[in-house]
Every structure is written in structure tokens, then in C-alpha cells.
């Protein structure tokens, strides 16, 4: 049974008034006008009338498909080259009173300077915000970072890397050992600090304050066997690197 001209005209009129309206919303609109028409028939009407197509939406989809991120691996020599040559970044779910937060973490492979911050979502927008905080905190220029292939490290995060002039390297899929230093750092943050905070509540600002407290403790008070039982702060001072940011005291 073919659709009547009157119904087709009604569908066209509804769609022209709002190109963002989906076939399901149009079906509901028709229903309120006592017109019964299936979504497949509505879609056929839209497809047969070019003026009803949302070309802006199509352009956005095409531009997203065109954006390709090259998954380049970091050279092994970068790990122990100098501070800022390679910073590993990772993410972990942090549950507080049954509520889930996203703990973003970063550690410099050479100096072991670490940084954590928490967010309500694990999106690439949160990843980009973390990257900005990390750069502000860092006492040296960050030249490259390494992440896994999670969605939080694509789109906005990768774009922010490009804006800041930071090289973005990726690990192989399902190979957490390649990001071993940040994986170990996540365990330290979880088991040596957050699991012992009895006064934590599910408020993002309070948890961020606890993150700052951990950053201070980890970088200035915790001794590291890999650094000859020095703190990252002490070890970095001994290195006397040329890429330290003048007048900056470890973001603290």
C-alpha cells in the first residue's frame, strides 16, 4: 500500500521545519496528528528528497572518518634519556562510597615525578583537561607521552597533544607491560594512599584535594629504590637538567 500524497507532504513539512528531527520523532509527531506511518516509510521519504537531508550532520561524520591518528610506538631509549623525554599516562576507576570516578595518572620515566588527578568522566575531554593540568604541574618540559589505545586518549586528548607540541606514542593493544611504570604508579596511588583515606566522601573537589596531597607526598617524601632511595624531587635536583622550567617548584 503506497503512502498518500497528503501524508508525504506532511512528513516533508515537519522535516523541513527541523532537519535535526529523526524519523522516530517524526513518527511521534504524525501520531499526534492521527496519522500512522512506519519509520522505514518516513526514511524513504527523507531519502527521496535531498532538501530534507541534514548535510551538516553528514559533513561532520565524514570529517570524523577522515581524521586518522597514527599509532606510533615510542623507542625504548626514551625511557631513561632525560626528564620529560617520555611520560607514561594511565587511567583507573576509583570507587568511593559506591560512586565511580576516573583517576588519571602520569609518571615521568626518568625522574619518577608523578601526578594524579580525578574526574567525573573518562572521556577524551577529561583526558585533555588532565594533560593541561599535568603540563602546568611538571617542573620540566614534556616532549612525549605514551598511553594505551583507550578512547580517553583519542580525539580531544590527542588534539591537545598536538596543540602543546607533545609527541603522542601508543602501546600495542592489550600490552599493559609496555606502560609498566605508570601501571606500577597506579598501584602505589591506590594501595598506599587512597585505600587508607577513611575520610573520603564522593565529592569531586575533596577528592581533587586528596590528589594534590598525594602528589606532594609521592614527589617529596616517598623514597624510591630505583632512584637509590631518593625522592623524585631529590633525584631531579641532582640531575640538574637543562630543560627545567625556571622558577617552577614541582607544581606544588
KACORDA-V938452 format. One record per residue. SS is DSSP state (~ for helix, > for strand, _ for the rest). BURIAL is # if it has 9 or more other C-alpha atoms within 8 Angstrom, else .. Layout:
((SS/BURIAL) (SS/BURIAL))
This chain:
((_/.) (_/.) (_/.) (_/.) (~/.) (~/.) (~/#) (~/#) (~/.) (~/.) (~/#) (~/#) (~/.) (~/#) (~/#) (~/#) (~/.) (_/.) (_/#) (_/.) (_/.) (_/.) (~/#) (~/.) (~/.) (~/#) (~/#) (~/.) (~/.) (~/#) (~/#) (_/.) (_/.) (_/.) (_/.) (_/.) (_/#) (_/.) (~/#) (~/.) (~/.) (~/#) (~/#) (~/.) (~/#) (~/#) (~/#) (_/.) (_/.) (~/.) (~/.) (~/#) (_/#) (_/.) (~/.) (~/.) (~/.) (~/.) (~/.) (~/.) (~/.) (~/.) (~/.) (~/.) (~/.) (~/.) (_/.) (_/.) (_/.) (_/.) (_/.) (_/.) (_/.) (_/#) (_/.) (~/.) (~/.) (~/#) (_/#) (_/.) (_/.) (_/#) (_/#) (_/#) (_/#) (_/#) (>/#) (>/#) (>/#) (>/#) (>/.) (>/.) (>/.) (>/.) (>/.) (>/#) (_/.) (_/.) (>/.) (>/#) (>/#) (>/#) (>/#) (>/#) (>/#) (>/#) (>/#) (>/#) (_/#) (_/#) (_/#) (_/.) (_/#) (>/#) (>/#) (>/#) (>/#) (>/#) (>/#) (_/.) (_/.) (_/#) (_/.) (~/#) (~/#) (~/#) (~/#) (~/#) (~/.) (~/#) (~/#) (~/.) (~/.) (~/#) (~/#) (~/.) (~/#) (_/#) (_/#) (>/#) (_/#) (_/#) (_/#) (>/#) (>/#) (>/#) (>/#) (_/#) (_/#) (_/.) (~/.) (~/#) (~/#) (_/#) (~/#) (~/#) (~/#) (~/#) (~/#) (~/#) (~/#) (~/#) (~/.) (~/.) (_/.) (_/#) (>/#) (>/#) (>/#) (>/#) (_/#) (_/#) (_/.) (_/.) (_/.) (~/#) (~/.) (~/.) (~/#) (~/.) (~/#) (~/#) (~/#) (~/.) (~/#) (~/#) (~/#) (~/#) (~/#) (~/#) (~/#) (~/#) (_/#) (~/.) (~/.) (~/.) (_/.) (_/.) (_/.) (_/.) (_/.) (_/#) (_/.) (~/#) (~/.) (~/#) (~/#) (~/#) (~/.) (~/.) (~/#) (~/#) (~/.) (~/#) (~/#) (~/#) (~/#) (~/#) (~/#) (~/#) (_/.) (_/#) (_/#) (>/#) (~/.) (~/.) (~/#) (_/.) (_/.) (>/#) (_/#) (~/#) (~/#) (~/#) (~/#) (~/#) (~/.) (~/.) (~/.) (_/.) (_/.) (_/.) (_/.) (>/#) (_/.) (_/.) (_/.) (_/.) (_/.) (_/.) (_/.) (_/.))
